[in-house]
Amino acid sequence: MKNIKLDKGWKYLLYFDFILPALLYVLAFVLNAPKLSILFHSYGMYVINPIPNFQTLTGIVGLLFHLGILGYTLYKRNFKDFAVSLAITAAIAAYFLFEINYIIIRPLNFA
């Protein structure tokens, strides 16, 4: 565990956009816990969603987070890291744009 370093932007995006939500999803599904289901859904809508909707206040934090990571990789002039981070951001944007998140949450218990 000591050799794992979060020194690249894509590593942050991978952790916050894929690994942490996957752990929340698995826990919510296995434990059949409504609070974890709500936490998973809220985390996705408010924290990692890079498509802002100012009426519902969703996606603002995600947009700032992704733009910050992309800007930092450009500032460091690490273009490979920028390309991978941009691909991850595009994949997450497509995930929310095509509303795949609503298909994934169907088996979760919210009541």
C-alpha positions, 0 to 999 in steps of 0.5 A: 500500500505504501507504493500506491501514490496519487500523483497523476490526475487520472489516478484521482479521477479513477478513484473518485469516479469509479472505485469509490462509487463502485464500493458504495454501490456494492455495499448498498446492494449487498447490505440492502441499505437504503441510506447507502443507496441514497448516498451512492445516488447523491454522490454520483449526482452531486460530486462526480457528475460533470454536467452542471444543472444549475436549477437542481444544483447537480453537477457543479462540484463534478464540473469544477473537480474535473476542470481542476484536474484537467487544468492541473495536468495542463499546468504540469505539461503532462499531456499523456495524463491530460489525455487519459484524464480527458478520456475519463471525464468524457466517459463519465459525462457520457454516463450521465448524459445517456442516463446510465446512472438511472439504469444502474440504480434500479436494483438498489433499495431506496425505501 
